[in-house]
Amino acid sequence: MTKKIALIDDSGPFRLMVQQLLELRQYEVTPFESAEQFFGAHQRVNLTRFDLIIVDINLPGMDGLSVLENLKTDPVSSPIPVLMVTGDPKKTKIRHAVQFGVSDFIGKPIDPSQFCERVERLLETPLSE
């Protein structure tokens, strides 16, 4: 069964690059340019259809930490692993992500092979009950 990934990032070139990297590995990627677009789409689509959510910390409007907090405080979406991507090295943001229950994070610019290894590792981890 094909693993499904939500990708939330406001950078079009980054979304395209990540989508191409992951689709080459046979993952189904649904890109979103904002948290609002992601949550708006999921009023129509079941959030639990995703096996992994990749989100940028720095988003216009609702930021990635707010996305993470919303996902992890909802019992329906809390088991879904979240990989945060950031070009912002501020330790306070990383600390907040850890407190909210982020599964992993990686800095921008990404190393494609390291990025794909982390995605694969997160997708191999069974969801907690």
N, C-alpha and C positions, 0 to 999 in steps of 0.2 A: 504494500500500500504506500502510495506517495505521501511523504511528509509535507505538511503545509506550514508555511512561514508568513507571518505578517511583518512587513518592513515599514517603519515609520521614520522618515527623514525628510527634511525640507530641501535638501540638495538633489535636484534632478539627476545630475551626472553621477552622484554617489549611489542613488537608488538604482539607476540603470546598471552600473558596474556590479553592485551586489546581486541584483536580480540575475544578471548574466552568469556570474560566478556560481550561484546556487542552482540555477536551472541546468547548467552543465552537469551538475551532480544529481540531476533528476528530482530536485525539490520543486514544489509548486510555491511560487512567491507572489503575494498580493501586496503591491506597494501603496503607501499612503503618504501624502505630502505634509500632513499635519495630524496632531492628536485628535482634533475636532473631526476631521474627515474619517479617521479610524473609528472613533466611538460612534459617529453618526452612521457609518456603514453597518455597525454591529447592532443597531436597533433593528436592522432588517436581517442580519446574518448572525448565526449562533457563534459567539466568541470561542467556544470550546472546539470549534473545527480546526483551530490552529494548534500545531504541535510546538511552536516556538514563536516568540515575538521579539523582534529586533527593533530597538528604539534609540534615537539620538537623544542625549541629555538636553542639548540646547535646541529647542524648537520655539518658533514664534507662537504666541498665544499660550496654550497649555504646554508646559515643558515636559521633558521625559521623566523627571522625578515624579511629577503629578500623575503621569500615565502609569508609572510603576506602582505608585501608592493606590490608585484606583483599581488596578489589576489585582494587587496582592491583598486588598481588604475585601474583595468580593469573593465569596466562597466558590463561585462557579469558575472564575478565572485564576484564582490563586495558585493552583497546581501547574499552570503553564509556565515553563521556563522563560525568563526574560534576559536577553543579552543587550546590555547598554553599550552604545558607541559614543565616544566623546573626543572632541579636540580640546576640551577644557580640562587642564590638569589640576584644577582646584580640589584639594583633598576633602574639603567640606562636602562637595557634591558627591564624591565617591563614597564618603562615609554615610551620607544620607541614603544613597542607593543600597548600600549594604544593610542599613537599618530597615529599609522597606522590603528587603528580601530579594534583591537582584541575584540572578543565577551566575552571571559572569559579566565582565565588561572588558572592552578593548579600546585602545586609543586610535585616533585618526592622525595621520593617514594610516590605513590598515595595511598589513602585509597579507595579501590574498591567501596564501597557503595557511598561515597561522589563523586567519579569520575562519576559513573553511574547517580547519581542525576543531576549533572551538564550537562551531555550529554543530558539527557531527557529534562531538562529545555530549553536547546538551540534548541532542535528539536521541541519543542512545540511552540516556538516563531515564529510567521509568518514572512516570508521573506518580507523585505521592498520593495516597488515598485520603 
